[in-house]
Amino acid sequence: MSQQKDKGFRIVEKKDKKEVAILFNNQLLTAYCYYDSSRKPVLFPVNTVDGITVTRSYPFRIVPGERTDHPHHTGIWFNYESVNGLDFWNNSTAIPLEKRAQYGTIRHQKIINKKADGAQASLTASSIWVRPDNKVLLNEETSYQFRVRGNDFIIDYFTTLTAADTTVVFKDVKDGLLAIRVARELEMPSKDATGFVDEKGNVTAVKKVDNEGVTGMYYSSEGLKGDDVWSSKGTWVMLTGKKQNKDITIGLIDHPANIGYPAYWHARGYGLFAVNPLGRKVFSNGKEDLNFTLQPHQSVSFKYRFIIHSGPSLTNDDMNKLAADFLSFKRQSP
């Protein structure tokens, strides 16, 4: 392969591995993965432009020192905890066979189109949200727009969900909707062992561990910091930290076109970084309630932006500019 072909974005589909690799200057930035074990499509791993992995590797790869809680936290993913009473969020191979009737699965269907052009690329895929009896509740079409600007790897995430032939209710719950699980170094230093309980009463323990090299800190558009970001509303949240002696910022930006804007942020110190526009009750201490419903064949769309930045940490002004840019960004045509 010539050096010229190595420049810019390139997309390599690996059907035998159920992966579509997104390369920039011949280096992996991320891959669209639809492994059977994940119970949903994910972007994994997610790397900076200079090759530092910002996502947790577990459970797909074993890295010494990483946490092994919440095996359903994989890369970047999109799903929800209660859809017609089924839990799509917590589903994984860790769920016992006798409990799997309570969980839904998101199944990749096909790559609709893919395009790589210099400093940008796009990938569109379709999936179905199915009950344990294989009945389809939702049809999903997601378009990923990838760009590199200097030290920024930008992922614009556009998803449309369409109800099949059944009314679909997204119950107002805590776990959803778009998330990333970050590498150990980018977590916030933990103070105590903690247990997290899902809607079905399952408890996941997060143990207190050695904090050496753990450097993360959350900041919100509303001036909040650290643990105070969880259950707050805002236009954006960023997580800053260090890995491999390099400053790293992960930013996630909401969009005014989304339902529930500005959304509540489900940002946990142990490394879960999520935005949940459909969950209101738990975050507002019961002051708000939203049980979002789609009638048969009705659709809803969501749009978000991730920024994976290496180099001096982004500032509030930087994030505000990126948010303003997101408002005017035009999707790349197929």
CORQUIKA-V283605 format. One record per helix or strand. SS is the DSSP state (H for helix, E for strand). FROM is the first residue (numbers start at 1). TO is the last residue. Records with the same first field share a line. If there is no record, write none. Layout:
SS = FROM-TO  FROM-TO
This chain:
H = 3-6  15-17  36-38  97-102  184-186  226-229  316-328
E = 9-14  19-24  27-33  42-47  53-53  55-55  76-80  83-83  86-87  103-103  105-117  120-130  136-149  152-163  168-170  176-182  194-197  203-206  217-220  225-225  233-233  236-243  246-253  264-267  272-276  292-294  299-310
